[in-house]
């Protein structure tokens, strides 16, 4: 269920600004000039109490005990919650409110020509505009569309804006007022056309227009980027007045605080607070955190050891200490943004839910990129797959293994790369078929294939399905300790008869799913549709699709087309007559994984592709021929490589076969090329895969797309692959994943007596 958003109230326009000066600074970005500006915030504010006069500092008593501190914080929290509940969610505006102001910093490129982008950045709660510095530094390093100017917004109760407004701010905050402040700037203060000249510190009115926000428009190339509070506020502003954000039609949200109501009470502002639920937790944490030090040096040193800041990029933390703290009248160092104001922001829960309505409106009109943090935490907006689908349907969703403060932590380089490589305005390529786009327009592709984004959301796995250890956060248990890693990789396991029986059943299910999914391959079908089909088939049969979230992989099956060697991510591209498609299917059931794949022609293919497919399969069968107790593992490559070399093909050396069972990948490592490095020999009870990847040229070299998964041939030629899961028996081997019509290549090679379609549940074809 999605909460309908409110219409944002209009603003009274003033042409005067107070004489207060703001501090200027040296530009944090090479090649850009910096200047701070002031403009009138939206007036009046939405809720009573937004600008009520109030002593604005959370000040501990001298020699305050731990118990006294707890009492004080509890009292402050109660006062903030009571003020927010009293304000309610009425439609009328604040009566007799005070005028307040916004500080904004403009960074303009010294060589801007006027055809680049204008970025608008809005920070998270409790932080200041300068904490974007390091992220921007990484962003402009990345190739992509030129950025002419950047506006760093500062919320009215944060940073320098707070210093201007401190004597006028109350304890009530409505996130939609931040949205209105953004719209006020875009409507009345943003110059109609780009200028490389400096603007006055007190921004002059550019327009005197009146009427609803939605009637106004800009022709500037604007790309808004918001983190947390800033992201939600931008979404509400964009939904209210899309034309004000220019013709680019792009919005970037970094871990926005957007939820869907869990029960009807949460539809009302303050209801969640009244019932003592989740929004009180971050508000309480804001009041608890330390805000006083003897010096800035002590502040920095202390913060590096705190849970909140320990994962910060050093540059971001230095900026936060430099601009987010100040010397008080006693000579100590304190936070610029008072903790009461930070807590007041967290106390407004209505916008959390209204944001979902804004996303629903925008996702059908513009490109919305959502970058989510996947590490749980007290202020991380971690959602299950069902909630992600409900909120972000129709958007491009990327996940980074980070906490909520992703815009400032050590993962900011990944964030900057994700932004540049996305389908947003700062990284979008040329439009592709059916509204898809290339997320990596500056990537040096080796062949003709292009990724077709946005990706659909990850498929949902019911709670009833038993999941492997990595299903939740992408991390394998044996990687979580050095000892476990060494043990997990070095030990070649031999399975018991009972374990082998389980593996045999799971492998037969894997074969059925592969064959059934392969039947859906035809021109016009997308790999995304195949992924969803395979996922449903796996779930209906009580199994988990092993690739899903394995080290963060976003889909349930790897689908590799033409020059893609392996690990292709299913997307919106339609298969074409003459393509070749590899399906790599793996499922997890009853505590065991299976793994198998095959390459298929799409319709009629050329003779060269037919030959590549045939030789690749033959090379695998030649390797299976020698599988029996006592055979050295290195002999596998000695069978595969000569088979391929003879036909003018090459065997990829980067990727290997592997043991499979309770772990998706385990010892041994199976090299497919001639080598002397593979150790060990085959013994009864061992189970492993052989999966040669063969390129249609003498070059075995591999390149990767910027999604960090898709492996392609360096020279752009086609590649094929086949894979089977092999059990070593007392006198030979058994191909556990063999097709029902498989003809063993040698007498000692057996196939299971269980048919692949025995006791399985089928689903309707695509």
N, C-alpha and C positions, 0 to 999 in steps of 0.2 A: 504494500500500500504506500502511495506517495502523498506527502503532505503538500497541498496547494500553497504556492507562495503568495505573499501579499504584494499588492501594487506599491511601488516605492513612492513616497510622498515627494512633491516638488520642493523647490527651494526658493527662498526670497533672495534676490540678487542685490548685493551691495557693491558699490564701486570704491569703497575706501577700505584700507587695511591698516592696522595699528603700526606704530613706528618702531616696535621692537625689532632689534637686529638679530640675525641668526648667524651662527658660526659657519664660516666657509672653510673648505679644506682643499688640499692638493688632490688632484684627480687620482683615484686608485687604479685607473686603467691606462696603459700606455696608448698614446695616440688619441686620447679623449680629453676634453676640457670639462671641468666640473664647476657647477654653481648651484647653491641652494636658493630656494624661492619660497614665498609665502602666498597662500590664497585663502579666501573665505571658505570655511567648511559649510556644508549644507545647513540651512536654517529654516525653521526650527528643527530641533532633534525629534526623533520619533516618539520617545517615551518620557513621561514626567520623571524627574530625578536624574536625567542625563547631565544637566548642568547646575544642579543644586550646589550652593556653596557648602564646602565640607573640608575639615582639616585633612589634608591629603597624604599624610605619611603614616605608614605602619612603623611605629617607633617602639622598640623594646624599652622596658623600664630599666633603670640602672640596677645592675646585679640581679637581673631577672633569673629566677630558677627555671628548671625544665618544666615543672608543674605550672608555674605562672605563665610561661611561654605558651603552653598548651591551652590554658584558659583564655589568654589574649587572642590566640589564633582562632579558637572556637567562637569567641565573641565577634571577631571581625567577620568570620565566615557567615555567622547568623545574620549579622547586619547587612551584608551584601546580598544574601539570599532573600532576606525579608524585603529589601528595597526592590529587588527584581520581581518578586512575586506581587508586591503592591503595585508596581507599574503595570503588570498584566500584559495583554496583547491587543489593546484597543487600537482602533484605526485613527483616532484623532492625534494631533501632534502635541508636543510639549508646549505648555502655556507659559508665557513670560520667561522663556529660557534665555540664557546668556549666549552671545555670539562667541564662537570659537574658530580656530584657524588650523590649517594644515601646512606642514612643511613638506616640500618635495625637492628632490635633487635631480638636476638635469646633467647628463653626461652626453656631450656632443662630439662626434668624430671630427678631428681636425681637417680631414680630407673628404668629408661627406659631400656627395653630389646631389642629394635630394631624392635619389631613386632607391635608397635603402629602407630598412624597416625602422619603426619607432617601437621600442619595447617599453611596456609598463610593468613594473614589478611591485608586488605587494607582499609584505613580510608576514611572518607568523606571530602569534601572540607572545608578548614578553620580549620581543627582539626589536632591533632597530634597522633602519634601511641600510646601514653600512655593512651589515652581516651578509649582504648579497655580493660584496666585493670579490671574494675568492671564487665564487660560483661564476660570476661574470668574466673573471680572468680566464677561467677554464673554457667558458663558452666561446669567447672570441678567438681562442686558439684553434677551435674546430673549424674545418671548412664548411661553408654554407653561404646563405644569403647575407649580403652586407648589412650591418647595423649602423644606421646614421646617428640615432640618438636613443638615450635610455632615460626613463623617468623612474626614480626610486621614490615610491610613496611612503609616507609615515603616518600611521593612524593617529587620530587626534589625542589619544592618551598614551602615546609612546614617544620616546626619544625627544628630539627638539620640539615636536608638536606638543608634547606633554609640558615641556618647560614654558611654552607660550600660554598654555591653557590651564595650568595647574590650579590656579585660584578659582577656576570656574567649573571644574569638573565634578560631577556627582558620582554616585556608586552604581548607577544604572547604565548599562551599555547594550545597545542593539546593533548586531552585526550589520543589519541592513543600512545603518547610518554610514558605515564605512563604504558600502556600495554607493550610497547617495553622494558621498564626498568624491568618489571616483567619477561619477556622472557629472557632478558639478564642474570638475576640472575639464572633462572632455567637452562639455557643453559651452562653458563660458571663458575658459582660460587657455586652452590649447590653441596655438596659432593655426589658422586655416591651412597654411602651407608650410612646409619645412623651411627653416632658416638656419644657416650655420652661425649666425650672429648670436651673441649672448643676449639673454632676456633680462629685464629688470628684476631685482630681488623681489619686489612686491609685484606680483603678476597683474598686469592690467586686464580689464575685461576685453575680450575679443568679440563678444556678441551680447546682444540685449534681447534675444529671442525669448518668447514665453510659450507655455503649453506643455503637454505631457512629454516626458523624456523620449518616448518612442517615436515622436515626430521629428527628432533632430538626427542629423547624420554628419559624418566626417568622411573626407576622401583620402585621409592619411593611411599609410600602410602600418596599421597598429597591430601588434601582437602582445596581448596581456598574459603575464605569468604570475600566478599566485600560489603561495605556500600556506597550507593550513587555513588560518583565519583569512589570509589574503586570497586564497583560492576560492573559498566559499563565497566571500564578499564579491569577488570578481564574477563568479558564476551568476549571482543574483543580479548584479549590475548589467551583465551582458544580456541576460534573458529579458530584462526590462527594456533595454534600448539597444538592440543589435546593430543598428545603423551607425550609432555613435562610435563604434569600434572599427569603422572603416570597411572597405570591401574585401579585405583578406580572408575574413571568415575563419578565424583561428583563435583558439583559447587553450592555454596550457595550465593545468591544475596539478600541483605537487602535493600529494597526500592531503587533499582537502578534507576538512571535517564535515562530512556529509553522511547522514544516516537515514534510515527509514524508521518510522515509529514502530515500536514493539507492541504498544497497546494504546487505546484511544486517549488515555489521560495525557500521554506525551504530545498530543496535538496542541495542548494549551501551554502558553509560555509559563515557565515556573513550575509546571506540574511535576516534572522530573525532580526538581529541586525540593518540592514539598514532600515527595515520597522518599527523598534521601538516596536517589540512585546515582548513576555514573558521573553526571556532570559536576558533582561536588568533589569528586576525587582530584581532578586536575586543579580546581579552584583551591582546594586545601593544600595541594602540593606547592602552588604558587605562593601561598601565604607562609609556608614552612621554609622555603628555601632561603639560604643566606643572602643578605643584601648589604652587608657592611664589612669593610676591611680597613686595615691601617694604610695601605698603599695599593696602587694599581698592580705593582709587582706581586704583592701578596694575593690579590684577587686572582690574577692569572694562574699563579702556582696552585692555589686552592682549587680553582675550577678544573684544572687538568686532572685532579684526583676525584672529582665528583662524578656520580653516576650520570648526571644530565649532560655534562660537557666533556667527559673523558674520550668520547668518540669524535669530537669536533676536529675538523681540519685546523691545523695550528693557525693558519692565516685568518680563518673565520673567527676563532676565539680571540686572537689579538685585536681584531676589529671590534668585537663585542666589548672587550675590556676597555679599549681606547674610546669608543663612542657610546657605549651603553652604560658606562659608569662615570661618575664625576666626584669632585671633591665637595664635601658639604661644609657648612659654616663652622664646624668644629675641627676641620682639617682632615677628617676621615674620608674614605672613599665609599660611595653608596651607588646603588643602581639609579640610573636616570629615570627609568620607568618604574613608578611605585608599584609595589606588590599588590596593593589594594585594587589598582586599576587592572592589573593582569588577571587577578581573581574575578573582577567584575566582568571581564570579557568571557571567561569560562562559564560564568553563571548564566549567560544567555543561551538557552538550549533550543529556542524555536528555529533559528536560522539553520541549525544542523539538519533539520528535516525539510525546510523549504528548499535547501540546495538540491535535493533530489528532484523536485519539480522543475527547477531551472535546468538541470542536466537533461531531463526528458524533453524539454522544449528545444534546447540547443542542439542535441545530438542529431536531429533530423534536418538541421539548417546549416551547421558549420562543422569544421573539423575540431573535435575536442580531444586533446591528448591528456590522459590522466596517468601520472606516474605515482605508483603506490609504494609505500614502505611495507615490507613483509615481516619485519621483526616485531613481535609483540612488545608492548610497553604501556605505561600508565596513560600516555597521551597519543599513542599510535592508533590510528583508525583502522585496526585490523578487522576485516570482515570475512565471513565465510563466502564460499563461491556463489551461493544463492543470493546473498545480499549484494555482492558485486554485480551480478547479472541484473538485479532489479534496479540498482542505482545507475550503473555505467553502460547499460545497453546502448549500442550504437556509437560508442566512443572507442578510441584507440587506447587500450590499457597496457601499460608497461609496469613491471614490478622490479624493484631493486632490493636486494637483501640488506636492508638498512632500517634504522629506527625512524621515528616520525620526523626528526630534525634533519632529514635527508639533504636539504638545501645547504646545510652548513657542515655536515660531517665528512668523514674521510672518503665517503662514496661520491662526493660531489663531481669528481671527474667522470664517473659512470653516468651521473645525472646529466652533466653537460653533453656528453656524447649521445645520450638517449634523446635529448632535446634536439640536437642538430640532425640526428639521423631519423627523426620522426617524420610523420606526414603533416606536421604543423607548418605554419608559414615560414619559420626560421630554418626548416630543413626539408620542405616538401619538394618532391620531384614533379615531373610532368604527369598529368592525369592519365590513368590507364583505363582498361575496359570496365564498364559497369560502375564507375565512380571510385574505383580503387586507385591507389597511388603508390609510387616507389618511395619507401621511407629513407633510402640511402642515395639521393640523387647525385652525390659527388663520388660515389664508390666506383673504382675502376673494374667494372665487370669483365670477366674473361669470356663469356659467351652471350647468347641472346636472351637468356632467361632473366626475368626480373621478379622480385617479390611483389606481391599484390596485397597491400594493407588497406584498411586496418584489419588486424587479426580479430577474430571473434573471441569472446571471453573463454577462459578455461572451462572445460566441461565439468559438471558437478558429479561427485561420487557420493552415493548415499551412505549414511552412517552404518548401514547393515553390511557393507562390504568391508572385509578385512583388508587393511592397508599396510604397505611396507613402511619402514621407519622414516623414509624421506618424504612421505606424502604430504606432511604438514608444512615443512619449511625448506624442503629440498636438500637437507643435509643428511648424509648417511651416518648411522650410529658408529660404524667402525672408523669413520674419519674423525670422530669427536675425541679420540685419544691417540697419541702417538703409538702406544703399544698396540692398540687395536688395529691401527692402519697397517703396521708392519706384519702383524699376525694374519690379518685378513687377506693381504696380498701374497704372502709367502707360502701359505699352506694350501696344498692341492688336496681337496677333500675327496674322500671315497665314501659313497653313500651306502646305507644299509639296504637290505631288500625291501623293507617297508618304505623307506624314502624313495627308492627307485620306482616303486609302484605309484607313489604319489606324483613323481615327476612324469611318469609315463602318461598318466591321466591329464595332467596339466598341459603337457606337450601336444596331446591329441586335440585338446580344446584350442590351443594356439593355432594348430594346423587348420582346424575348421574355420576359425575366425579369419585367418589369412585368405583361405580359398573363397570364403563367402564375400569378403570385402573386395577381393580382386575381381569378382564377377560384376562389380558395380563400375569398373573402369570403362569409360567410353568418352568420346568427344563431347565437350560441353559440361561435364561433371567437374566440380572443383575438388582440390585436395582437402579443403575444409569440410566439404560434404562427406568425403570418405572418412575423415577423422571422426566426425560425429557419428557416422554409421558404425564404424569399428568400436567406438566408445560404448554406444548403446548395446551392441552385441556382447561386448565384454561384461558389462554390468548385468544384462539379462541372465548371463550364465554365472553370476556370482564371483566374477574376477575383477581385479584392478588392472587397468592398462599401465604397464610398468614404466613407460617413458614419461608419464604425466608427473611433472614437478621433480623429475630426477635431475639433480643439480639445477633445478629451476626450469627445465624444459617445459614450454607452455602448452603442449598438445599431447594427445594420447597415442599417437603413432608418428613415426618418421616417414615422410613421403618425399622421395628424391626423384626429380625429373631431369632427363637429358644430361646436362653437364654437371648436375649435382651428384657428388659421390655418395654422401650419406648425411644424415641428421637434417634433412630438409624439413622446414616447419610448414605444416599445412596452412594454405591461405586461400585467397579468393580467385586465383588464376584458374581458368578453365582448361582442362586437357584438350589438346588439339590432335587431329588426325596426324599420325606419324611420330608422336612423342613416344618416349619409353619412360616407364614409371616403376620405381622400386618401392614396394611396401615392406616396411620393417616392423613386424608385429611382435609384441611381447606382452604377456599377461602374468599376473601374480595371483595365485590361489592356493589355499591350504598351506601357506608358508613357503611356497616355491615359485620361482620364475621360470618361464620358458622364453625362448628367443629364436626367431626364424624370419627369413625374408626371401623375396623373389622379385625379379624384374619382368615387367609385362609390356607388350606393345599396345599402343592405343590405335585401334583400327589397323590399317595397312601401314607398315613401316618399310624403310628402304633396306636393301640387301646388307648394307654395312651394319645397320643396327641389329638385324637378324643374326648376323655372324657374331657380333659382340655378345649378344645374349647367349647364343649357343656355346661359345667358347668359355664364357664365364661359368656356365653350369657344368660344362665338361671338366673344367679345372677343379671345381669342387668335388665332383665324383671321383676324379683321379686321386684326390687327397683322401677321400673316404675309403678308397680301396685298401689303403695301407694301415687303417686304424685297427689295431689289435694289441693285446698286451705285449710289452717289450719294445714297441716302436718308439724311437726318440721323437719328441715333439718337433724338433727341427726338420724332420723329414717331410713334414706337411708342405713347407715352402718349396722343398725340392721337387715336389710333384706339381704344384700350382704354377710357379714361375716359368718353367720350360714350356708348359702347355700354352701359356699366353705369349711368351717371347716368340715362339714359332709362328704365330699368326700376326706378328707386328704390333701386339698390344703390350701393356705394362701393368704390373701389379702395384697397387698403392701400398706404400710402406708405413704410412702414418697411423693407420688404424689396423686393429688386430681382432682375432677371435679371442675367446676368453672362457673361463669356467663360469658355470651358471648353476644356480640352485637356490639356496636360501638367500644368497645375495644375487643381485642382478648381474654384477660383474665381479669375478673373483679369479683366483689362480686356477689353471695356468694361463699364461699369455701365449696366444697362438699367432706366430708370425707367418704371413702368407708368401713371403719371398725367401729365396735361398739365403741361408744365414747359418752361423755357427753359435749364435748367442742364446738360442732357446735351450733351456735346461730341462732335464727330467725326461722320463719315458712314460708311456701309457700303461695304466694298471686297471684291473677290474674295479668297477664301482665309480670310476671317474666320469664326470659329465662335463662336456665343454662344447663350444660352438666353433665351427669353421665357416668363415664368411668372406671369401675373397672379393675385393673391389678391383675391377679391371677397367683401365682407361683405353680408349680406342686410338692410342698413339704410343710412341716410345717414352713419353713423359709420364712419370708416376707422381709428379709434384702436385701439391695441394695448396689452394688458396681458400680463404674464408670470407664470407659476407660479414657485414658489420653487426649482424644479429648475434655473432659469437657462437653460432651453431652450424650454419649451412656450409658444408665443405664442397668445393667445386674444383674441377680440373683447371690447372693453371693455364693450359692452352685452349680451353673452351670446348674441347672435344667431349663426346658422350662417355658416360661411365655406366657400368652395370654391376650388379652384385647378387649373389645368392648366399643363403645361410641355412644351415641345419644344426640342430642340437644332437650331439653324438654321445651315446653311452658305451663305454668300454666293457665288454662282457668277458667271461672266462676264456672264450676261444675266438673272439672277434669283436664286433661292435654292433650296435643297434641304432638306427637312425630314428630317434624318438619323434622327430617332427616330419617324417617322410609323408609325402602325399599318398593317398590311398592307391594310386596307380603307379607308384614309384617302382622302378626296376632296379634292384640292387646291382651295383657294379662288380661285385665279387661274391663268392659262395659264403664267405664268413661274415658278410654284411647282411644283417637281418632288419626287418621292419616290424613294428608292433602289430599284434593281432587285433588290437582295439581299433575300430574304424573311427575316423576323425569326427563323424557326425553322430556318434553313439551317445545317447542321453544328453543332447544339447538342445537349447532353445533357439529357434530361428526367429528372425524379424523380417519385416517387409523390405523388399528391394527399394533402392533409391528411385 
